[in-house]
Amino acid sequence: MPGTMHRTQVLLTQEQLRKLRAEAKRRRVSLAQLVREAVDAYLKQREREELRRRALSVVGRFSSGQSGISRDHDRELERIYAESNEGSDR
């Protein structure tokens, strides 16, 4: 269940309003619900972009001390997964 709702005012162009009303009618939801969904989608996308930016900001900053990891990463991951599965079989 959503939290407390707060009334706000948004200015839209005539074309934006027309398209939003048509979409709301097509989906049989209120204009307010459609706007809330759009805001949620926008905020979720921004959060994903920020997480991606943060993840990429550390690429290349650390060293494993092993050479060839980037070339042999599939083999290394397979080895690590196999080792972790051995421990879970016990």
Secondary structure, DSSP 4 states (H G I P E B T S, - for coil): -------------HHHHHHHHHHHHHHT--HHHHHHHHHHHHHHHHHHHHHHHHHHHTTTS---S-TTTTTSHHHHHHHHHHHHHHHH--
